[in-house]
Amino acid sequence: MRRVELEANTVEIILTGLTMLEALQGRISIPYANIRRVFPELRVPPNLLHAGGTAIGRIQEGHYIGDDGWYFLSYENPSQVITLELEDFYLGRQRYRAAAVEVMDPQTVSESISRRLIQERE
């Protein structure tokens, strides 16, 4: 299972159970300051190289690398994804360009994050 929680200063991507095992990741905390934009859809380069986690059919869980940096993906249904475009965000020593996560209502979640980004920048 996966969920996205909006905290005071961060977006929390929380993976549990089998999803956590497949992604090799349990939680990612992304400060609003490191989110450039949010999209209510999947927006990642098409030819990412799977570097860790699970990639079977439509199931994409884990860490991927592209020409411009690293990506974190966690979804089974690509039409239910939000994409966080990241700026100067590191997991360990790796710089991540985006995180794409499946949510129940991509439009509502992306709008909520966008409102927080506007508040953060005021």
N, CA, C and O atoms as a GROMACS GRO file, in nm:
protein
  488
    1MET      N    1   0.083  -0.117   0.000
    1MET     CA    2   0.000   0.000   0.000
    1MET      C    3   0.088   0.124   0.000
    1MET      O    4   0.198   0.124   0.055
    2ARG      N    5   0.039   0.228  -0.062
    2ARG     CA    6   0.111   0.355  -0.066
    2ARG      C    7   0.015   0.468  -0.032
    2ARG      O    8  -0.104   0.461  -0.061
    3ARG      N    9   0.070   0.573   0.029
    3ARG     CA   10  -0.010   0.691   0.055
    3ARG      C   11   0.082   0.813   0.056
    3ARG      O   12   0.203   0.803   0.076
    4VAL      N   13   0.020   0.928   0.033
    4VAL     CA   14   0.090   1.055   0.036
    4VAL      C   15   0.026   1.140   0.145
    4VAL      O   16  -0.096   1.160   0.146
    5GLU      N   17   0.108   1.188   0.235
    5GLU     CA   18   0.060   1.273   0.344
    5GLU      C   19   0.126   1.410   0.334
    5GLU      O   20   0.246   1.420   0.310
    6LEU      N   21   0.046   1.514   0.353
    6LEU     CA   22   0.098   1.651   0.350
    6LEU      C   23   0.120   1.696   0.493
    6LEU      O   24   0.025   1.716   0.569
    7GLU      N   25   0.243   1.713   0.529
    7GLU     CA   26   0.281   1.759   0.662
    7GLU      C   27   0.309   1.909   0.655
    7GLU      O   28   0.296   1.970   0.549
    8ALA      N   29   0.347   1.968   0.767
    8ALA     CA   30   0.369   2.113   0.773
    8ALA      C   31   0.479   2.158   0.677
    8ALA      O   32   0.465   2.262   0.612
    9ASN      N   33   0.588   2.081   0.667
    9ASN     CA   34   0.702   2.122   0.585
    9ASN      C   35   0.740   2.023   0.476
    9ASN      O   36   0.830   2.050   0.396
   10THR      N   37   0.672   1.908   0.473
   10THR     CA   38   0.712   1.803   0.380
   10THR      C   39   0.592   1.730   0.319
   10THR      O   40   0.482   1.731   0.374
   11VAL      N   41   0.618   1.668   0.205
   11VAL     CA   42   0.528   1.569   0.148
   11VAL      C   43   0.589   1.434   0.186
   11VAL      O   44   0.705   1.407   0.157
   12GLU      N   45   0.509   1.352   0.251
   12GLU     CA   46   0.556   1.220   0.295
   12GLU      C   47   0.499   1.113   0.202
   12GLU      O   48   0.378   1.099   0.189
   13ILE      N   49   0.587   1.039   0.138
   13ILE     CA   50   0.548   0.924   0.057
   13ILE      C   51   0.573   0.803   0.145
   13ILE      O   52   0.686   0.774   0.182
   14ILE      N   53   0.465   0.732   0.179
   14ILE     CA   54   0.475   0.621   0.273
   14ILE      C   55   0.432   0.493   0.202
   14ILE      O   56   0.321   0.484   0.148
   15LEU      N   57   0.520   0.396   0.203
   15LEU     CA   58   0.492   0.265   0.142
   15LEU      C   59   0.492   0.161   0.253
   15LEU      O   60   0.577   0.163   0.342
   16THR      N   61   0.396   0.070   0.246
   16THR     CA   62   0.387  -0.034   0.347
   16THR      C   63   0.367  -0.170   0.280
   16THR      O   64   0.335  -0.179   0.162
   17GLY      N   65   0.387  -0.275   0.358
   17GLY     CA   66   0.362  -0.410   0.312
   17GLY      C   67   0.444  -0.449   0.190
   17GLY      O   68   0.562  -0.416   0.180
   18LEU      N   69   0.380  -0.518   0.098
   18LEU     CA   70   0.446  -0.566  -0.022
   18LEU      C   71   0.500  -0.452  -0.107
   18LEU      O   72   0.605  -0.465  -0.169
   19THR      N   73   0.428  -0.340  -0.112
   19THR     CA   74   0.473  -0.225  -0.190
   19THR      C   75   0.608  -0.176  -0.139
   19THR      O   76   0.696  -0.143  -0.218
   20MET      N   77   0.626  -0.172  -0.008
   20MET     CA   78   0.753  -0.130   0.051
   20MET      C   79   0.865  -0.226   0.011
   20MET      O   80   0.975  -0.183  -0.022
   21LEU      N   81   0.837  -0.354   0.015
   21LEU     CA   82   0.938  -0.452  -0.024
   21LEU      C   83   0.972  -0.442  -0.173
   21LEU      O   84   1.088  -0.450  -0.211
   22GLU      N   85   0.871  -0.423  -0.255
   22GLU     CA   86   0.894  -0.412  -0.399
   22GLU      C   87   0.975  -0.288  -0.435
   22GLU      O   88   1.057  -0.291  -0.527
   23ALA      N   89   0.953  -0.179  -0.363
   23ALA     CA   90   1.020  -0.053  -0.393
   23ALA      C   91   1.155  -0.039  -0.325
   23ALA      O   92   1.232   0.052  -0.357
   24LEU      N   93   1.184  -0.128  -0.231
   24LEU     CA   94   1.306  -0.117  -0.152
   24LEU      C   95   1.314   0.016  -0.078
   24LEU      O   96   1.422   0.072  -0.058
   25GLN      N   97   1.198   0.066  -0.040
   25GLN     CA   98   1.189   0.197   0.026
   25GLN      C   99   1.063   0.199   0.109
   25GLN      O  100   0.958   0.154   0.062
   26GLY      N  101   1.070   0.251   0.231
   26GLY     CA  102   0.952   0.258   0.315
   26GLY      C  103   0.891   0.396   0.324
   26GLY      O  104   0.769   0.412   0.334
   27ARG      N  105   0.978   0.498   0.320
   27ARG     CA  106   0.929   0.634   0.337
   27ARG      C  107   1.026   0.731   0.271
   27ARG      O  108   1.148   0.716   0.280
   28ILE      N  109   0.969   0.831   0.206
   28ILE     CA  110   1.048   0.940   0.151
   28ILE      C  111   0.984   1.070   0.198
   28ILE      O  112   0.865   1.092   0.177
   29SER      N  113   1.064   1.155   0.260
   29SER     CA  114   1.019   1.286   0.306
   29SER      C  115   1.077   1.391   0.213
   29SER      O  116   1.199   1.406   0.203
   30ILE      N  117   0.989   1.463   0.145
   30ILE     CA  118   1.034   1.564   0.048
   30ILE      C  119   0.991   1.702   0.097
   30ILE      O  120   0.871   1.730   0.102
   31PRO      N  121   1.085   1.788   0.134
   31PRO     CA  122   1.049   1.924   0.176
   31PRO      C  123   0.982   2.000   0.060
   31PRO      O  124   1.020   1.984  -0.056
   32TYR      N  125   0.882   2.081   0.094
   32TYR     CA  126   0.816   2.161  -0.009
   32TYR      C  127   0.917   2.247  -0.085
   32TYR      O  128   0.900   2.273  -0.204
   33ALA      N  129   1.022   2.290  -0.016
   33ALA     CA  130   1.124   2.374  -0.079
   33ALA      C  131   1.195   2.302  -0.194
   33ALA      O  132   1.253   2.367  -0.281
   34ASN      N  133   1.191   2.170  -0.194
   34ASN     CA  134   1.256   2.092  -0.300
   34ASN      C  135   1.162   2.049  -0.412
   34ASN      O  136   1.203   1.978  -0.504
   35ILE      N  137   1.037   2.090  -0.404
   35ILE     CA  138   0.940   2.056  -0.509
   35ILE      C  139   0.925   2.176  -0.600
   35ILE      O  140   0.880   2.283  -0.558
   36ARG      N  141   0.961   2.158  -0.725
   36ARG     CA  142   0.950   2.267  -0.822
   36ARG      C  143   0.806   2.280  -0.872
   36ARG      O  144   0.750   2.389  -0.875
   37ARG      N  145   0.748   2.166  -0.912
   37ARG     CA  146   0.610   2.162  -0.963
   37ARG      C  147   0.550   2.027  -0.932
   37ARG      O  148   0.620   1.930  -0.902
   38VAL      N  149   0.417   2.022  -0.939
   38VAL     CA  150   0.346   1.896  -0.922
   38VAL      C  151   0.247   1.882  -1.038
   38VAL      O  152   0.185   1.980  -1.080
   39PHE      N  153   0.234   1.760  -1.088
   39PHE     CA  154   0.145   1.730  -1.200
   39PHE      C  155   0.049   1.619  -1.161
   39PHE      O  156   0.090   1.526  -1.092
   40PRO      N  157  -0.078   1.627  -1.203
   40PRO     CA  158  -0.176   1.522  -1.171
   40PRO      C  159  -0.170   1.407  -1.272
   40PRO      O  160  -0.272   1.350  -1.309
   41GLU      N  161  -0.050   1.374  -1.315
   41GLU     CA  162  -0.030   1.270  -1.418
   41GLU      C  163   0.114   1.220  -1.412
   41GLU      O  164   0.199   1.280  -1.345
   42LEU      N  165   0.140   1.113  -1.481
   42LEU     CA  166   0.274   1.057  -1.490
   42LEU      C  167   0.356   1.140  -1.588
   42LEU      O  168   0.320   1.153  -1.705
   43ARG      N  169   0.467   1.197  -1.540
   43ARG     CA  170   0.556   1.277  -1.624
   43ARG      C  171   0.701   1.243  -1.593
   43ARG      O  172   0.768   1.311  -1.515
   44VAL      N  173   0.747   1.135  -1.655
   44VAL     CA  174   0.887   1.096  -1.642
   44VAL      C  175   0.936   1.056  -1.781
   44VAL      O  176   0.856   1.020  -1.867
   45PRO      N  177   1.068   1.063  -1.804
   45PRO     CA  178   1.121   1.022  -1.935
   45PRO      C  179   1.084   0.877  -1.966
   45PRO      O  180   1.073   0.795  -1.874
   46PRO      N  181   1.066   0.844  -2.093
   46PRO     CA  182   1.020   0.710  -2.129
   46PRO      C  183   1.125   0.600  -2.116
   46PRO      O  184   1.090   0.484  -2.100
   47ASN      N  185   1.252   0.634  -2.122
   47ASN     CA  186   1.355   0.530  -2.125
   47ASN      C  187   1.440   0.528  -1.999
   47ASN      O  188   1.563   0.537  -2.005
   48LEU      N  189   1.375   0.518  -1.884
   48LEU     CA  190   1.449   0.511  -1.759
   48LEU      C  191   1.504   0.370  -1.739
   48LEU      O  192   1.442   0.271  -1.778
   49LEU      N  193   1.620   0.362  -1.678
   49LEU     CA  194   1.684   0.235  -1.647
   49LEU      C  195   1.648   0.197  -1.504
   49LEU      O  196   1.675   0.273  -1.411
   50HIS      N  197   1.590   0.082  -1.487
   50HIS     CA  198   1.550   0.033  -1.355
   50HIS      C  199   1.675  -0.001  -1.276
   50HIS      O  200   1.755  -0.084  -1.319
   51ALA      N  201   1.692   0.062  -1.160
   51ALA     CA  202   1.814   0.044  -1.082
   51ALA      C  203   1.792  -0.030  -0.950
   51ALA      O  204   1.888  -0.078  -0.890
   52GLY      N  205   1.669  -0.039  -0.904
   52GLY     CA  206   1.643  -0.110  -0.779
   52GLY      C  207   1.496  -0.110  -0.747
   52GLY      O  208   1.431  -0.005  -0.751
   53GLY      N  209   1.441  -0.225  -0.715
   53GLY     CA  210   1.300  -0.237  -0.687
   53GLY      C  211   1.237  -0.339  -0.780
   53GLY      O  212   1.302  -0.436  -0.820
   54THR      N  213   1.112  -0.317  -0.815
   54THR     CA  214   1.036  -0.412  -0.897
   54THR      C  215   0.979  -0.343  -1.019
   54THR      O  216   0.920  -0.235  -1.009
   55ALA      N  217   0.995  -0.405  -1.134
   55ALA     CA  218   0.935  -0.356  -1.258
   55ALA      C  219   0.880  -0.476  -1.332
   55ALA      O  220   0.952  -0.547  -1.403
   56ILE      N  221   0.748  -0.499  -1.315
   56ILE     CA  222   0.682  -0.611  -1.380
   56ILE      C  223   0.554  -0.558  -1.444
   56ILE      O  224   0.462  -0.517  -1.374
   57GLY      N  225   0.550  -0.557  -1.576
   57GLY     CA  226   0.432  -0.505  -1.646
   57GLY      C  227   0.406  -0.362  -1.607
   57GLY      O  228   0.494  -0.276  -1.620
   58ARG      N  229   0.286  -0.334  -1.559
   58ARG     CA  230   0.250  -0.198  -1.519
   58ARG      C  231   0.301  -0.161  -1.380
   58ARG      O  232   0.300  -0.043  -1.344
   59ILE      N  233   0.346  -0.258  -1.303
   59ILE     CA  234   0.396  -0.231  -1.168
   59ILE      C  235   0.536  -0.172  -1.177
   59ILE      O  236   0.629  -0.237  -1.227
   60GLN      N  237   0.550  -0.051  -1.129
   60GLN     CA  238   0.680   0.017  -1.126
   60GLN      C  239   0.703   0.063  -0.983
   60GLN      O  240   0.636   0.154  -0.935
   61GLU      N  241   0.795   0.001  -0.916
   61GLU     CA  242   0.824   0.032  -0.775
   61GLU      C  243   0.975   0.044  -0.758
   61GLU      O  244   1.048  -0.052  -0.778
   62GLY      N  245   1.021   0.162  -0.721
   62GLY     CA  246   1.161   0.174  -0.684
   62GLY      C  247   1.234   0.287  -0.752
   62GLY      O  248   1.175   0.389  -0.788
   63HIS      N  249   1.363   0.266  -0.769
   63HIS     CA  250   1.456   0.369  -0.813
   63HIS      C  251   1.499   0.346  -0.957
   63HIS      O  252   1.531   0.233  -0.997
   64TYR      N  253   1.498   0.453  -1.034
   64TYR     CA  254   1.530   0.447  -1.176
   64TYR      C  255   1.627   0.560  -1.208
   64TYR      O  256   1.628   0.664  -1.142
   65ILE      N  257   1.707   0.540  -1.310
   65ILE     CA  258   1.800   0.644  -1.350
   65ILE      C  259   1.777   0.681  -1.497
   65ILE      O  260   1.750   0.595  -1.581
   66GLY      N  261   1.787   0.810  -1.525
   66GLY     CA  262   1.774   0.861  -1.660
   66GLY      C  263   1.895   0.944  -1.693
   66GLY      O  264   1.986   0.957  -1.611
   67ASP      N  265   1.898   1.001  -1.812
   67ASP     CA  266   2.011   1.083  -1.854
   67ASP      C  267   2.034   1.203  -1.762
   67ASP      O  268   2.147   1.249  -1.746
   68ASP      N  269   1.927   1.254  -1.702
   68ASP     CA  270   1.938   1.376  -1.622
   68ASP      C  271   1.933   1.352  -1.471
   68ASP      O  272   1.929   1.449  -1.395
   69GLY      N  273   1.933   1.228  -1.425
   69GLY     CA  274   1.933   1.201  -1.282
   69GLY      C  275   1.844   1.084  -1.244
   69GLY      O  276   1.803   1.005  -1.329
   70TRP      N  277   1.814   1.076  -1.115
   70TRP     CA  278   1.738   0.965  -1.059
   70TRP      C  279   1.590   0.999  -1.046
   70TRP      O  280   1.551   1.115  -1.037
   71TYR      N  281   1.509   0.892  -1.044
   71TYR     CA  282   1.363   0.903  -1.032
   71TYR      C  283   1.316   0.796  -0.935
   71TYR      O  284   1.372   0.686  -0.929
   72PHE      N  285   1.212   0.830  -0.858
   72PHE     CA  286   1.148   0.730  -0.773
   72PHE      C  287   1.007   0.711  -0.825
   72PHE      O  288   0.932   0.807  -0.839
   73LEU      N  289   0.970   0.586  -0.853
   73LEU     CA  290   0.838   0.554  -0.905
   73LEU      C  291   0.770   0.453  -0.814
   73LEU      O  292   0.832   0.358  -0.766
   74SER      N  293   0.641   0.475  -0.790
   74SER     CA  294   0.563   0.379  -0.712
   74SER      C  295   0.419   0.381  -0.762
   74SER      O  296   0.336   0.460  -0.716
   75TYR      N  297   0.391   0.293  -0.858
   75TYR     CA  298   0.255   0.288  -0.911
   75TYR      C  299   0.230   0.154  -0.981
   75TYR      O  300   0.322   0.085  -1.024
   76GLU      N  301   0.104   0.123  -0.990
   76GLU     CA  302   0.056   0.009  -1.067
   76GLU      C  303  -0.035   0.058  -1.179
   76GLU      O  304  -0.040  -0.002  -1.286
   77ASN      N  305  -0.106   0.165  -1.153
   77ASN     CA  306  -0.200   0.221  -1.250
   77ASN      C  307  -0.148   0.358  -1.294
   77ASN      O  308  -0.164   0.455  -1.220
   78PRO      N  309  -0.086   0.369  -1.411
   78PRO     CA  310  -0.025   0.495  -1.453
   78PRO      C  311  -0.123   0.611  -1.470
   78PRO      O  312  -0.080   0.726  -1.476
   79SER      N  313  -0.253   0.584  -1.478
   79SER     CA  314  -0.349   0.693  -1.493
   79SER      C  315  -0.389   0.752  -1.357
   79SER      O  316  -0.467   0.847  -1.352
   80GLN      N  317  -0.336   0.698  -1.247
   80GLN     CA  318  -0.369   0.745  -1.112
   80GLN      C  319  -0.246   0.801  -1.040
   80GLN      O  320  -0.234   0.786  -0.919
   81VAL      N  321  -0.157   0.865  -1.114
   81VAL     CA  322  -0.027   0.906  -1.060
   81VAL      C  323  -0.016   1.057  -1.050
   81VAL      O  324  -0.065   1.130  -1.136
   82ILE      N  325   0.050   1.104  -0.944
   82ILE     CA  326   0.098   1.241  -0.939
   82ILE      C  327   0.249   1.237  -0.956
   82ILE      O  328   0.314   1.141  -0.916
   83THR      N  329   0.304   1.341  -1.017
   83THR     CA  330   0.448   1.351  -1.034
   83THR      C  331   0.497   1.478  -0.966
   83THR      O  332   0.448   1.588  -0.994
   84LEU      N  333   0.592   1.462  -0.878
   84LEU     CA  334   0.657   1.575  -0.813
   84LEU      C  335   0.788   1.600  -0.885
   84LEU      O  336   0.878   1.517  -0.882
   85GLU      N  337   0.799   1.714  -0.950
   85GLU     CA  338   0.924   1.754  -1.014
   85GLU      C  339   1.012   1.814  -0.906
   85GLU      O  340   0.972   1.910  -0.840
   86LEU      N  341   1.129   1.759  -0.888
   86LEU     CA  342   1.214   1.794  -0.774
   86LEU      C  343   1.333   1.880  -0.816
   86LEU      O  344   1.379   1.877  -0.930
   87GLU      N  345   1.381   1.957  -0.718
   87GLU     CA  346   1.494   2.046  -0.739
   87GLU      C  347   1.587   2.033  -0.618
   87GLU      O  348   1.546   2.054  -0.504
   88ASP      N  349   1.712   1.998  -0.646
   88ASP     CA  350   1.812   1.983  -0.539
   88ASP      C  351   1.767   1.889  -0.428
   88ASP      O  352   1.789   1.917  -0.310
   89PHE      N  353   1.704   1.778  -0.465
   89PHE     CA  354   1.660   1.679  -0.367
   89PHE      C  355   1.748   1.555  -0.377
   89PHE      O  356   1.766   1.500  -0.486
   90TYR      N  357   1.802   1.513  -0.265
   90TYR     CA  358   1.892   1.398  -0.261
   90TYR      C  359   1.837   1.290  -0.169
   90TYR      O  360   1.788   1.318  -0.060
   91LEU      N  361   1.848   1.166  -0.215
   91LEU     CA  362   1.831   1.048  -0.130
   91LEU      C  363   1.970   0.987  -0.123
   91LEU      O  364   2.020   0.934  -0.222
   92GLY      N  365   2.031   0.994  -0.007
   92GLY     CA  366   2.171   0.952   0.002
   92GLY      C  367   2.256   1.047  -0.080
   92GLY      O  368   2.247   1.169  -0.065
   93ARG      N  369   2.338   0.992  -0.168
   93ARG     CA  370   2.424   1.075  -0.253
   93ARG      C  371   2.364   1.102  -0.390
   93ARG      O  372   2.424   1.173  -0.471
   94GLN      N  373   2.247   1.045  -0.418
   94GLN     CA  374   2.188   1.055  -0.550
   94GLN      C  375   2.089   1.171  -0.559
   94GLN      O  376   2.005   1.188  -0.472
   95ARG      N  377   2.101   1.250  -0.664
   95ARG     CA  378   2.010   1.361  -0.687
   95ARG      C  379   1.888   1.310  -0.765
   95ARG      O  380   1.903   1.250  -0.871
   96TYR      N  381   1.770   1.335  -0.711
   96TYR     CA  382   1.646   1.288  -0.773
   96TYR      C  383   1.578   1.403  -0.847
   96TYR      O  384   1.568   1.515  -0.795
   97ARG      N  385   1.532   1.373  -0.968
   97ARG     CA  386   1.465   1.472  -1.054
   97ARG      C  387   1.314   1.471  -1.033
   97ARG      O  388   1.249   1.574  -1.049
   98ALA      N  389   1.257   1.354  -0.996
   98ALA     CA  390   1.112   1.346  -0.980
   98ALA      C  391   1.076   1.223  -0.897
   98ALA      O  392   1.151   1.126  -0.887
   99ALA      N  393   0.956   1.232  -0.839
   99ALA     CA  394   0.894   1.118  -0.773
   99ALA      C  395   0.753   1.106  -0.829
   99ALA      O  396   0.679   1.204  -0.832
  100ALA      N  397   0.716   0.988  -0.873
  100ALA     CA  398   0.583   0.963  -0.929
  100ALA      C  399   0.516   0.856  -0.845
  100ALA      O  400   0.568   0.745  -0.830
  101VAL      N  401   0.399   0.890  -0.788
  101VAL     CA  402   0.333   0.802  -0.692
  101VAL      C  403   0.185   0.791  -0.725
  101VAL      O  404   0.119   0.890  -0.756
  102GLU      N  405   0.134   0.669  -0.718
  102GLU     CA  406  -0.010   0.646  -0.739
  102GLU      C  407  -0.089   0.693  -0.617
  102GLU      O  408  -0.053   0.664  -0.503
  103VAL      N  409  -0.196   0.766  -0.644
  103VAL     CA  410  -0.287   0.813  -0.538
  103VAL      C  411  -0.430   0.789  -0.586
  103VAL      O  412  -0.454   0.764  -0.704
  104MET      N  413  -0.525   0.797  -0.492
  104MET     CA  414  -0.666   0.773  -0.526
  104MET      C  415  -0.722   0.882  -0.618
  104MET      O  416  -0.797   0.852  -0.711
  105ASP      N  417  -0.686   1.008  -0.592
  105ASP     CA  418  -0.741   1.121  -0.666
  105ASP      C  419  -0.627   1.216  -0.705
  105ASP      O  420  -0.599   1.312  -0.634
  106PRO      N  421  -0.561   1.190  -0.818
  106PRO     CA  422  -0.445   1.271  -0.856
  106PRO      C  423  -0.474   1.421  -0.866
  106PRO      O  424  -0.390   1.502  -0.827
  107GLN      N  425  -0.589   1.458  -0.917
  107GLN     CA  426  -0.620   1.600  -0.933
  107GLN      C  427  -0.627   1.670  -0.797
  107GLN      O  428  -0.567   1.776  -0.779
  108THR      N  429  -0.699   1.613  -0.704
  108THR     CA  430  -0.715   1.674  -0.572
  108THR      C  431  -0.583   1.679  -0.496
  108THR      O  432  -0.550   1.782  -0.436
  109VAL      N  433  -0.507   1.571  -0.499
  109VAL     CA  434  -0.379   1.568  -0.428
  109VAL      C  435  -0.282   1.669  -0.489
  109VAL      O  436  -0.214   1.740  -0.416
  110SER      N  437  -0.274   1.676  -0.621
  110SER     CA  438  -0.182   1.771  -0.684
  110SER      C  439  -0.223   1.915  -0.655
  110SER      O  440  -0.137   2.001  -0.635
  111GLU      N  441  -0.354   1.943  -0.651
  111GLU     CA  442  -0.401   2.077  -0.617
  111GLU      C  443  -0.365   2.112  -0.472
  111GLU      O  444  -0.325   2.226  -0.444
  112SER      N  445  -0.379   2.017  -0.382
  112SER     CA  446  -0.344   2.041  -0.242
  112SER      C  447  -0.195   2.071  -0.226
  112SER      O  448  -0.157   2.162  -0.152
  113ILE      N  449  -0.112   1.995  -0.295
  113ILE     CA  450   0.032   2.020  -0.289
  113ILE      C  451   0.065   2.155  -0.353
  113ILE      O  452   0.147   2.230  -0.300
  114SER      N  453   0.002   2.186  -0.464
  114SER     CA  454   0.025   2.316  -0.530
  114SER      C  455  -0.008   2.432  -0.437
  114SER      O  456   0.066   2.531  -0.433
  115ARG      N  457  -0.118   2.421  -0.363
  115ARG     CA  458  -0.154   2.527  -0.267
  115ARG      C  459  -0.046   2.541  -0.160
  115ARG      O  460  -0.010   2.653  -0.122
  116ARG      N  461   0.006   2.428  -0.113
  116ARG     CA  462   0.112   2.434  -0.012
  116ARG      C  463   0.239   2.498  -0.070
  116ARG      O  464   0.308   2.572   0.000
  117LEU      N  465   0.268   2.469  -0.196
  117LEU     CA  466   0.387   2.529  -0.259
  117LEU      C  467   0.373   2.680  -0.268
  117LEU      O  468   0.469   2.753  -0.244
  118ILE      N  469   0.253   2.727  -0.302
  118ILE     CA  470   0.229   2.870  -0.309
  118ILE      C  471   0.246   2.933  -0.171
  118ILE      O  472   0.311   3.037  -0.159
  119GLN      N  473   0.190   2.872  -0.067
  119GLN     CA  474   0.206   2.922   0.070
  119GLN      C  475   0.353   2.924   0.111
  119GLN      O  476   0.399   3.019   0.174
  120GLU      N  477   0.425   2.819   0.077
  120GLU     CA  478   0.566   2.807   0.113
  120GLU      C  479   0.649   2.919   0.050
  120GLU      O  480   0.745   2.967   0.111
  121ARG      N  481   0.613   2.961  -0.068
  121ARG     CA  482   0.692   3.060  -0.142
  121ARG      C  483   0.650   3.204  -0.114
  121ARG      O  484   0.715   3.297  -0.161
  122GLU      N  485   0.542   3.221  -0.038
  122GLU     CA  486   0.498   3.358  -0.006
  122GLU      C  487   0.578   3.417   0.108
  122GLU      O  488   0.554   3.531   0.148
   0.00000   0.00000   0.00000
